[in-house]
Amino acid sequence: MNSTAYVVTGMTCGHCVSAVTSELSKLPGVASVDVNLVAGGESLVTVCSIDALDPAAVRHAVDEAGYELAGTP
Ligand SMILES: [Cu+2]
């Protein structure tokens, strides 16, 4: 199992967490998504997946949810 953390900006509440979790969960091989919300700041999103994820796919999913992938911690 791969576990990768991403910094996501623009999230402010539980609704944002749900949106990001939902989009990332759609990626193939994703087993779990954990969000450490920092409202209005740099939230930490940890994704566990069976295989390593394509960073571009992760970025796209976060984008689809309406937020920005700022990088990795
Ligand atoms: Cu929100």
PDB file of the backbone (N, CA, C, O) and the ligand in Angstrom, with CONECT records:
HET     CU  A 101       1
ATOM      1  N   MET A   1       0.847  -1.207   0.000  1.00  0.00           N
ATOM      2  CA  MET A   1       0.000   0.000   0.000  1.00  0.00           C
ATOM      3  C   MET A   1       0.874   1.245   0.000  1.00  0.00           C
ATOM      4  O   MET A   1       1.829   1.350   0.769  1.00  0.00           O
ATOM      5  N   ASN A   2       0.535   2.177  -0.867  1.00  0.00           N
ATOM      6  CA  ASN A   2       1.241   3.450  -0.934  1.00  0.00           C
ATOM      7  C   ASN A   2       0.472   4.500  -0.143  1.00  0.00           C
ATOM      8  O   ASN A   2      -0.756   4.554  -0.193  1.00  0.00           O
ATOM      9  N   SER A   3       1.196   5.318   0.576  1.00  0.00           N
ATOM     10  CA  SER A   3       0.582   6.425   1.288  1.00  0.00           C
ATOM     11  C   SER A   3       1.327   7.695   0.898  1.00  0.00           C
ATOM     12  O   SER A   3       2.532   7.812   1.118  1.00  0.00           O
ATOM     13  N   THR A   4       0.604   8.638   0.324  1.00  0.00           N
ATOM     14  CA  THR A   4       1.224   9.884  -0.112  1.00  0.00           C
ATOM     15  C   THR A   4       0.445  11.064   0.433  1.00  0.00           C
ATOM     16  O   THR A   4      -0.785  11.073   0.413  1.00  0.00           O
ATOM     17  N   ALA A   5       1.173  12.063   0.922  1.00  0.00           N
ATOM     18  CA  ALA A   5       0.525  13.261   1.453  1.00  0.00           C
ATOM     19  C   ALA A   5       0.630  14.397   0.449  1.00  0.00           C
ATOM     20  O   ALA A   5       1.636  14.544  -0.246  1.00  0.00           O
ATOM     21  N   TYR A   6      -0.427  15.197   0.387  1.00  0.00           N
ATOM     22  CA  TYR A   6      -0.469  16.341  -0.512  1.00  0.00           C
ATOM     23  C   TYR A   6      -0.934  17.561   0.262  1.00  0.00           C
ATOM     24  O   TYR A   6      -1.743  17.455   1.184  1.00  0.00           O
ATOM     25  N   VAL A   7      -0.423  18.706  -0.116  1.00  0.00           N
ATOM     26  CA  VAL A   7      -0.879  19.963   0.463  1.00  0.00           C
ATOM     27  C   VAL A   7      -1.938  20.545  -0.471  1.00  0.00           C
ATOM     28  O   VAL A   7      -1.699  20.752  -1.661  1.00  0.00           O
ATOM     29  N   VAL A   8      -3.115  20.801   0.102  1.00  0.00           N
ATOM     30  CA  VAL A   8      -4.215  21.348  -0.687  1.00  0.00           C
ATOM     31  C   VAL A   8      -4.658  22.672  -0.066  1.00  0.00           C
ATOM     32  O   VAL A   8      -4.860  22.760   1.145  1.00  0.00           O
ATOM     33  N   THR A   9      -4.803  23.682  -0.889  1.00  0.00           N
ATOM     34  CA  THR A   9      -5.231  24.982  -0.389  1.00  0.00           C
ATOM     35  C   THR A   9      -6.644  25.309  -0.856  1.00  0.00           C
ATOM     36  O   THR A   9      -7.125  24.774  -1.856  1.00  0.00           O
ATOM     37  N   GLY A  10      -7.301  26.201  -0.111  1.00  0.00           N
ATOM     38  CA  GLY A  10      -8.630  26.677  -0.480  1.00  0.00           C
ATOM     39  C   GLY A  10      -9.761  25.994   0.256  1.00  0.00           C
ATOM     40  O   GLY A  10     -10.924  26.360   0.083  1.00  0.00           O
ATOM     41  N   MET A  11      -9.433  24.986   1.092  1.00  0.00           N
ATOM     42  CA  MET A  11     -10.483  24.286   1.827  1.00  0.00           C
ATOM     43  C   MET A  11     -10.801  25.033   3.117  1.00  0.00           C
ATOM     44  O   MET A  11      -9.908  25.548   3.789  1.00  0.00           O
ATOM     45  N   THR A  12     -12.103  25.085   3.454  1.00  0.00           N
ATOM     46  CA  THR A  12     -12.490  25.845   4.644  1.00  0.00           C
ATOM     47  C   THR A  12     -13.368  25.083   5.632  1.00  0.00           C
ATOM     48  O   THR A  12     -13.463  25.480   6.793  1.00  0.00           O
ATOM     49  N   CYS A  13     -14.012  23.998   5.199  1.00  0.00           N
ATOM     50  CA  CYS A  13     -14.969  23.352   6.109  1.00  0.00           C
ATOM     51  C   CYS A  13     -15.165  21.882   5.742  1.00  0.00           C
ATOM     52  O   CYS A  13     -14.525  21.352   4.834  1.00  0.00           O
ATOM     53  N   GLY A  14     -16.072  21.246   6.479  1.00  0.00           N
ATOM     54  CA  GLY A  14     -16.338  19.829   6.259  1.00  0.00           C
ATOM     55  C   GLY A  14     -16.853  19.529   4.863  1.00  0.00           C
ATOM     56  O   GLY A  14     -16.626  18.444   4.328  1.00  0.00           O
ATOM     57  N   HIS A  15     -17.545  20.490   4.277  1.00  0.00           N
ATOM     58  CA  HIS A  15     -18.044  20.291   2.919  1.00  0.00           C
ATOM     59  C   HIS A  15     -16.867  20.166   1.940  1.00  0.00           C
ATOM     60  O   HIS A  15     -16.882  19.329   1.037  1.00  0.00           O
ATOM     61  N   CYS A  16     -15.871  20.996   2.134  1.00  0.00           N
ATOM     62  CA  CYS A  16     -14.673  20.945   1.287  1.00  0.00           C
ATOM     63  C   CYS A  16     -13.986  19.591   1.448  1.00  0.00           C
ATOM     64  O   CYS A  16     -13.527  18.994   0.474  1.00  0.00           O
ATOM     65  N   VAL A  17     -13.924  19.123   2.682  1.00  0.00           N
ATOM     66  CA  VAL A  17     -13.299  17.827   2.961  1.00  0.00           C
ATOM     67  C   VAL A  17     -14.040  16.724   2.211  1.00  0.00           C
ATOM     68  O   VAL A  17     -13.423  15.848   1.605  1.00  0.00           O
ATOM     69  N   SER A  18     -15.368  16.778   2.262  1.00  0.00           N
ATOM     70  CA  SER A  18     -16.186  15.774   1.564  1.00  0.00           C
ATOM     71  C   SER A  18     -15.952  15.812   0.068  1.00  0.00           C
ATOM     72  O   SER A  18     -15.849  14.768  -0.577  1.00  0.00           O
ATOM     73  N   ALA A  19     -15.868  17.019  -0.490  1.00  0.00           N
ATOM     74  CA  ALA A  19     -15.698  17.163  -1.936  1.00  0.00           C
ATOM     75  C   ALA A  19     -14.354  16.589  -2.389  1.00  0.00           C
ATOM     76  O   ALA A  19     -14.284  15.861  -3.379  1.00  0.00           O
ATOM     77  N   VAL A  20     -13.299  16.921  -1.660  1.00  0.00           N
ATOM     78  CA  VAL A  20     -11.963  16.431  -2.016  1.00  0.00           C
ATOM     79  C   VAL A  20     -11.879  14.917  -1.827  1.00  0.00           C
ATOM     80  O   VAL A  20     -11.331  14.206  -2.669  1.00  0.00           O
ATOM     81  N   THR A  21     -12.426  14.440  -0.720  1.00  0.00           N
ATOM     82  CA  THR A  21     -12.407  13.004  -0.441  1.00  0.00           C
ATOM     83  C   THR A  21     -13.149  12.240  -1.528  1.00  0.00           C
ATOM     84  O   THR A  21     -12.688  11.196  -1.990  1.00  0.00           O
ATOM     85  N   SER A  22     -14.292  12.762  -1.930  1.00  0.00           N
ATOM     86  CA  SER A  22     -15.110  12.113  -2.947  1.00  0.00           C
ATOM     87  C   SER A  22     -14.381  12.029  -4.287  1.00  0.00           C
ATOM     88  O   SER A  22     -14.371  10.976  -4.924  1.00  0.00           O
ATOM     89  N   GLU A  23     -13.778  13.125  -4.710  1.00  0.00           N
ATOM     90  CA  GLU A  23     -13.086  13.128  -6.005  1.00  0.00           C
ATOM     91  C   GLU A  23     -11.868  12.207  -5.989  1.00  0.00           C
ATOM     92  O   GLU A  23     -11.642  11.451  -6.934  1.00  0.00           O
ATOM     93  N   LEU A  24     -11.090  12.276  -4.915  1.00  0.00           N
ATOM     94  CA  LEU A  24      -9.882  11.439  -4.856  1.00  0.00           C
ATOM     95  C   LEU A  24     -10.227   9.961  -4.755  1.00  0.00           C
ATOM     96  O   LEU A  24      -9.489   9.109  -5.250  1.00  0.00           O
ATOM     97  N   SER A  25     -11.353   9.657  -4.111  1.00  0.00           N
ATOM     98  CA  SER A  25     -11.768   8.263  -3.953  1.00  0.00           C
ATOM     99  C   SER A  25     -12.138   7.629  -5.288  1.00  0.00           C
ATOM    100  O   SER A  25     -12.158   6.404  -5.415  1.00  0.00           O
ATOM    101  N   LYS A  26     -12.431   8.467  -6.288  1.00  0.00           N
ATOM    102  CA  LYS A  26     -12.795   7.952  -7.613  1.00  0.00           C
ATOM    103  C   LYS A  26     -11.585   7.457  -8.395  1.00  0.00           C
ATOM    104  O   LYS A  26     -11.734   6.712  -9.364  1.00  0.00           O
ATOM    105  N   LEU A  27     -10.384   7.867  -7.981  1.00  0.00           N
ATOM    106  CA  LEU A  27      -9.190   7.445  -8.708  1.00  0.00           C
ATOM    107  C   LEU A  27      -8.986   5.942  -8.515  1.00  0.00           C
ATOM    108  O   LEU A  27      -9.199   5.418  -7.422  1.00  0.00           O
ATOM    109  N   PRO A  28      -8.573   5.252  -9.579  1.00  0.00           N
ATOM    110  CA  PRO A  28      -8.403   3.803  -9.488  1.00  0.00           C
ATOM    111  C   PRO A  28      -7.342   3.408  -8.467  1.00  0.00           C
ATOM    112  O   PRO A  28      -6.238   3.953  -8.460  1.00  0.00           O
ATOM    113  N   GLY A  29      -7.687   2.459  -7.611  1.00  0.00           N
ATOM    114  CA  GLY A  29      -6.729   1.938  -6.649  1.00  0.00           C
ATOM    115  C   GLY A  29      -6.682   2.663  -5.323  1.00  0.00           C
ATOM    116  O   GLY A  29      -5.953   2.260  -4.416  1.00  0.00           O
ATOM    117  N   VAL A  30      -7.465   3.746  -5.200  1.00  0.00           N
ATOM    118  CA  VAL A  30      -7.449   4.494  -3.944  1.00  0.00           C
ATOM    119  C   VAL A  30      -8.243   3.736  -2.883  1.00  0.00           C
ATOM    120  O   VAL A  30      -9.399   3.372  -3.098  1.00  0.00           O
ATOM    121  N   ALA A  31      -7.601   3.502  -1.727  1.00  0.00           N
ATOM    122  CA  ALA A  31      -8.232   2.748  -0.648  1.00  0.00           C
ATOM    123  C   ALA A  31      -8.809   3.675   0.412  1.00  0.00           C
ATOM    124  O   ALA A  31      -9.875   3.409   0.967  1.00  0.00           O
ATOM    125  N   SER A  32      -8.102   4.759   0.690  1.00  0.00           N
ATOM    126  CA  SER A  32      -8.621   5.679   1.700  1.00  0.00           C
ATOM    127  C   SER A  32      -8.043   7.077   1.499  1.00  0.00           C
ATOM    128  O   SER A  32      -6.957   7.255   0.946  1.00  0.00           O
ATOM    129  N   VAL A  33      -8.804   8.056   1.967  1.00  0.00           N
ATOM    130  CA  VAL A  33      -8.386   9.455   1.891  1.00  0.00           C
ATOM    131  C   VAL A  33      -8.581  10.055   3.275  1.00  0.00           C
ATOM    132  O   VAL A  33      -9.663   9.958   3.855  1.00  0.00           O
ATOM    133  N   ASP A  34      -7.539  10.670   3.797  1.00  0.00           N
ATOM    134  CA  ASP A  34      -7.626  11.293   5.119  1.00  0.00           C
ATOM    135  C   ASP A  34      -7.256  12.766   4.987  1.00  0.00           C
ATOM    136  O   ASP A  34      -6.211  13.107   4.434  1.00  0.00           O
ATOM    137  N   VAL A  35      -8.120  13.628   5.498  1.00  0.00           N
ATOM    138  CA  VAL A  35      -7.880  15.062   5.376  1.00  0.00           C
ATOM    139  C   VAL A  35      -7.675  15.696   6.745  1.00  0.00           C
ATOM    140  O   VAL A  35      -8.511  15.561   7.638  1.00  0.00           O
ATOM    141  N   ASN A  36      -6.569  16.378   6.894  1.00  0.00           N
ATOM    142  CA  ASN A  36      -6.318  17.174   8.092  1.00  0.00           C
ATOM    143  C   ASN A  36      -6.578  18.632   7.687  1.00  0.00           C
ATOM    144  O   ASN A  36      -5.713  19.309   7.131  1.00  0.00           O
ATOM    145  N   LEU A  37      -7.798  19.085   7.985  1.00  0.00           N
ATOM    146  CA  LEU A  37      -8.238  20.403   7.519  1.00  0.00           C
ATOM    147  C   LEU A  37      -7.571  21.544   8.280  1.00  0.00           C
ATOM    148  O   LEU A  37      -7.582  21.588   9.510  1.00  0.00           O
ATOM    149  N   VAL A  38      -6.996  22.455   7.521  1.00  0.00           N
ATOM    150  CA  VAL A  38      -6.528  23.720   8.069  1.00  0.00           C
ATOM    151  C   VAL A  38      -7.324  24.779   7.307  1.00  0.00           C
ATOM    152  O   VAL A  38      -6.958  25.179   6.202  1.00  0.00           O
ATOM    153  N   ALA A  39      -8.422  25.223   7.926  1.00  0.00           N
ATOM    154  CA  ALA A  39      -9.358  26.116   7.245  1.00  0.00           C
ATOM    155  C   ALA A  39      -8.667  27.371   6.730  1.00  0.00           C
ATOM    156  O   ALA A  39      -8.065  28.128   7.491  1.00  0.00           O
ATOM    157  N   GLY A  40      -8.768  27.573   5.421  1.00  0.00           N
ATOM    158  CA  GLY A  40      -8.181  28.745   4.797  1.00  0.00           C
ATOM    159  C   GLY A  40      -6.673  28.676   4.634  1.00  0.00           C
ATOM    160  O   GLY A  40      -6.047  29.609   4.131  1.00  0.00           O
ATOM    161  N   GLY A  41      -6.095  27.559   5.064  1.00  0.00           N
ATOM    162  CA  GLY A  41      -4.645  27.426   4.978  1.00  0.00           C
ATOM    163  C   GLY A  41      -4.243  26.221   4.161  1.00  0.00           C
ATOM    164  O   GLY A  41      -4.892  25.879   3.173  1.00  0.00           O
ATOM    165  N   GLU A  42      -3.172  25.583   4.578  1.00  0.00           N
ATOM    166  CA  GLU A  42      -2.659  24.427   3.853  1.00  0.00           C
ATOM    167  C   GLU A  42      -3.117  23.144   4.532  1.00  0.00           C
ATOM    168  O   GLU A  42      -2.544  22.710   5.532  1.00  0.00           O
ATOM    169  N   SER A  43      -4.151  22.552   3.972  1.00  0.00           N
ATOM    170  CA  SER A  43      -4.660  21.300   4.510  1.00  0.00           C
ATOM    171  C   SER A  43      -3.797  20.152   4.012  1.00  0.00           C
ATOM    172  O   SER A  43      -3.247  20.197   2.912  1.00  0.00           O
ATOM    173  N   LEU A  44      -3.691  19.124   4.844  1.00  0.00           N
ATOM    174  CA  LEU A  44      -2.895  17.968   4.477  1.00  0.00           C
ATOM    175  C   LEU A  44      -3.825  16.816   4.106  1.00  0.00           C
ATOM    176  O   LEU A  44      -4.659  16.388   4.904  1.00  0.00           O
ATOM    177  N   VAL A  45      -3.664  16.331   2.893  1.00  0.00           N
ATOM    178  CA  VAL A  45      -4.516  15.256   2.400  1.00  0.00           C
ATOM    179  C   VAL A  45      -3.640  14.024   2.175  1.00  0.00           C
ATOM    180  O   VAL A  45      -2.716  14.049   1.362  1.00  0.00           O
ATOM    181  N   THR A  46      -3.937  12.960   2.895  1.00  0.00           N
ATOM    182  CA  THR A  46      -3.168  11.726   2.778  1.00  0.00           C
ATOM    183  C   THR A  46      -3.996  10.684   2.038  1.00  0.00           C
ATOM    184  O   THR A  46      -5.116  10.357   2.431  1.00  0.00           O
ATOM    185  N   VAL A  47      -3.418  10.177   0.963  1.00  0.00           N
ATOM    186  CA  VAL A  47      -4.123   9.208   0.126  1.00  0.00           C
ATOM    187  C   VAL A  47      -3.398   7.871   0.179  1.00  0.00           C
ATOM    188  O   VAL A  47      -2.204   7.782  -0.107  1.00  0.00           O
ATOM    189  N   CYS A  48      -4.146   6.829   0.554  1.00  0.00           N
ATOM    190  CA  CYS A  48      -3.594   5.473   0.525  1.00  0.00           C
ATOM    191  C   CYS A  48      -4.110   4.789  -0.729  1.00  0.00           C
ATOM    192  O   CYS A  48      -5.307   4.814  -1.015  1.00  0.00           O
ATOM    193  N   SER A  49      -3.194   4.177  -1.478  1.00  0.00           N
ATOM    194  CA  SER A  49      -3.600   3.524  -2.715  1.00  0.00           C
ATOM    195  C   SER A  49      -2.800   2.246  -2.915  1.00  0.00           C
ATOM    196  O   SER A  49      -1.705   2.075  -2.379  1.00  0.00           O
ATOM    197  N   ILE A  50      -3.385   1.363  -3.700  1.00  0.00           N
ATOM    198  CA  ILE A  50      -2.750   0.073  -3.954  1.00  0.00           C
ATOM    199  C   ILE A  50      -1.465   0.275  -4.749  1.00  0.00           C
ATOM    200  O   ILE A  50      -0.431  -0.309  -4.425  1.00  0.00           O
ATOM    201  N   ASP A  51      -1.532   1.100  -5.789  1.00  0.00           N
ATOM    202  CA  ASP A  51      -0.350   1.435  -6.574  1.00  0.00           C
ATOM    203  C   ASP A  51      -0.081   2.927  -6.417  1.00  0.00           C
ATOM    204  O   ASP A  51      -0.962   3.688  -6.017  1.00  0.00           O
ATOM    205  N   ALA A  52       1.131   3.334  -6.731  1.00  0.00           N
ATOM    206  CA  ALA A  52       1.463   4.754  -6.699  1.00  0.00           C
ATOM    207  C   ALA A  52       0.557   5.501  -7.670  1.00  0.00           C
ATOM    208  O   ALA A  52       0.282   5.025  -8.772  1.00  0.00           O
ATOM    209  N   LEU A  53       0.095   6.678  -7.247  1.00  0.00           N
ATOM    210  CA  LEU A  53      -0.826   7.447  -8.087  1.00  0.00           C
ATOM    211  C   LEU A  53      -0.078   8.362  -9.033  1.00  0.00           C
ATOM    212  O   LEU A  53       1.036   8.808  -8.755  1.00  0.00           O
ATOM    213  N   ASP A  54      -0.720   8.631 -10.162  1.00  0.00           N
ATOM    214  CA  ASP A  54      -0.192   9.593 -11.122  1.00  0.00           C
ATOM    215  C   ASP A  54      -0.421  10.999 -10.541  1.00  0.00           C
ATOM    216  O   ASP A  54      -1.567  11.394 -10.326  1.00  0.00           O
ATOM    217  N   PRO A  55       0.649  11.749 -10.290  1.00  0.00           N
ATOM    218  CA  PRO A  55       0.489  13.077  -9.691  1.00  0.00           C
ATOM    219  C   PRO A  55      -0.452  13.983 -10.490  1.00  0.00           C
ATOM    220  O   PRO A  55      -1.177  14.798  -9.918  1.00  0.00           O
ATOM    221  N   ALA A  56      -0.433  13.832 -11.807  1.00  0.00           N
ATOM    222  CA  ALA A  56      -1.317  14.654 -12.649  1.00  0.00           C
ATOM    223  C   ALA A  56      -2.780  14.295 -12.404  1.00  0.00           C
ATOM    224  O   ALA A  56      -3.648  15.167 -12.436  1.00  0.00           O
ATOM    225  N   ALA A  57      -3.054  13.013 -12.160  1.00  0.00           N
ATOM    226  CA  ALA A  57      -4.422  12.573 -11.896  1.00  0.00           C
ATOM    227  C   ALA A  57      -4.899  13.096 -10.546  1.00  0.00           C
ATOM    228  O   ALA A  57      -6.059  13.476 -10.385  1.00  0.00           O
ATOM    229  N   VAL A  58      -3.988  13.107  -9.583  1.00  0.00           N
ATOM    230  CA  VAL A  58      -4.329  13.630  -8.255  1.00  0.00           C
ATOM    231  C   VAL A  58      -4.626  15.125  -8.357  1.00  0.00           C
ATOM    232  O   VAL A  58      -5.604  15.619  -7.795  1.00  0.00           O
ATOM    233  N   ARG A  59      -3.774  15.825  -9.076  1.00  0.00           N
ATOM    234  CA  ARG A  59      -3.966  17.269  -9.258  1.00  0.00           C
ATOM    235  C   ARG A  59      -5.316  17.550  -9.926  1.00  0.00           C
ATOM    236  O   ARG A  59      -6.043  18.462  -9.533  1.00  0.00           O
ATOM    237  N   HIS A  60      -5.627  16.749 -10.939  1.00  0.00           N
ATOM    238  CA  HIS A  60      -6.884  16.929 -11.663  1.00  0.00           C
ATOM    239  C   HIS A  60      -8.083  16.697 -10.744  1.00  0.00           C
ATOM    240  O   HIS A  60      -9.059  17.446 -10.786  1.00  0.00           O
ATOM    241  N   ALA A  61      -8.004  15.664  -9.922  1.00  0.00           N
ATOM    242  CA  ALA A  61      -9.107  15.342  -9.011  1.00  0.00           C
ATOM    243  C   ALA A  61      -9.335  16.469  -8.005  1.00  0.00           C
ATOM    244  O   ALA A  61     -10.475  16.841  -7.726  1.00  0.00           O
ATOM    245  N   VAL A  62      -8.249  17.005  -7.467  1.00  0.00           N
ATOM    246  CA  VAL A  62      -8.360  18.109  -6.510  1.00  0.00           C
ATOM    247  C   VAL A  62      -8.950  19.333  -7.208  1.00  0.00           C
ATOM    248  O   VAL A  62      -9.767  20.061  -6.644  1.00  0.00           O
ATOM    249  N   ASP A  63      -8.516  19.535  -8.439  1.00  0.00           N
ATOM    250  CA  ASP A  63      -9.013  20.637  -9.251  1.00  0.00           C
ATOM    251  C   ASP A  63     -10.518  20.491  -9.506  1.00  0.00           C
ATOM    252  O   ASP A  63     -11.275  21.458  -9.416  1.00  0.00           O
ATOM    253  N   GLU A  64     -10.930  19.268  -9.825  1.00  0.00           N
ATOM    254  CA  GLU A  64     -12.340  18.976 -10.072  1.00  0.00           C
ATOM    255  C   GLU A  64     -13.188  19.311  -8.854  1.00  0.00           C
ATOM    256  O   GLU A  64     -14.318  19.782  -8.983  1.00  0.00           O
ATOM    257  N   ALA A  65     -12.633  19.064  -7.664  1.00  0.00           N
ATOM    258  CA  ALA A  65     -13.358  19.342  -6.426  1.00  0.00           C
ATOM    259  C   ALA A  65     -13.445  20.843  -6.170  1.00  0.00           C
ATOM    260  O   ALA A  65     -14.275  21.297  -5.382  1.00  0.00           O
ATOM    261  N   GLY A  66     -12.589  21.609  -6.837  1.00  0.00           N
ATOM    262  CA  GLY A  66     -12.631  23.056  -6.705  1.00  0.00           C
ATOM    263  C   GLY A  66     -11.518  23.645  -5.859  1.00  0.00           C
ATOM    264  O   GLY A  66     -11.599  24.791  -5.417  1.00  0.00           O
ATOM    265  N   TYR A  67     -10.470  22.846  -5.634  1.00  0.00           N
ATOM    266  CA  TYR A  67      -9.372  23.315  -4.786  1.00  0.00           C
ATOM    267  C   TYR A  67      -8.050  23.190  -5.523  1.00  0.00           C
ATOM    268  O   TYR A  67      -7.998  22.739  -6.668  1.00  0.00           O
ATOM    269  N   GLU A  68      -6.981  23.596  -4.846  1.00  0.00           N
ATOM    270  CA  GLU A  68      -5.694  23.605  -5.525  1.00  0.00           C
ATOM    271  C   GLU A  68      -4.676  22.732  -4.799  1.00  0.00           C
ATOM    272  O   GLU A  68      -4.489  22.826  -3.586  1.00  0.00           O
ATOM    273  N   LEU A  69      -4.022  21.874  -5.593  1.00  0.00           N
ATOM    274  CA  LEU A  69      -2.950  21.064  -5.057  1.00  0.00           C
ATOM    275  C   LEU A  69      -1.684  21.924  -5.052  1.00  0.00           C
ATOM    276  O   LEU A  69      -1.161  22.300  -6.100  1.00  0.00           O
ATOM    277  N   ALA A  70      -1.212  22.221  -3.845  1.00  0.00           N
ATOM    278  CA  ALA A  70      -0.079  23.137  -3.719  1.00  0.00           C
ATOM    279  C   ALA A  70       1.265  22.407  -3.768  1.00  0.00           C
ATOM    280  O   ALA A  70       2.315  23.028  -3.935  1.00  0.00           O
ATOM    281  N   GLY A  71       1.215  21.084  -3.621  1.00  0.00           N
ATOM    282  CA  GLY A  71       2.460  20.314  -3.666  1.00  0.00           C
ATOM    283  C   GLY A  71       2.448  19.208  -2.640  1.00  0.00           C
ATOM    284  O   GLY A  71       1.392  18.754  -2.201  1.00  0.00           O
ATOM    285  N   THR A  72       3.631  18.784  -2.265  1.00  0.00           N
ATOM    286  CA  THR A  72       3.764  17.752  -1.242  1.00  0.00           C
ATOM    287  C   THR A  72       4.525  18.373  -0.065  1.00  0.00           C
ATOM    288  O   THR A  72       5.370  19.247  -0.259  1.00  0.00           O
ATOM    289  N   PRO A  73       4.218  17.915   1.157  1.00  0.00           N
ATOM    290  CA  PRO A  73       4.832  18.537   2.332  1.00  0.00           C
ATOM    291  C   PRO A  73       6.318  18.244   2.455  1.00  0.00           C
ATOM    292  O   PRO A  73       6.961  18.706   3.398  1.00  0.00           O
TER     293      PRO A  73
HETATM  294 CU    CU A 101     -16.071  24.065   2.739  1.00  0.00          CU2+
END
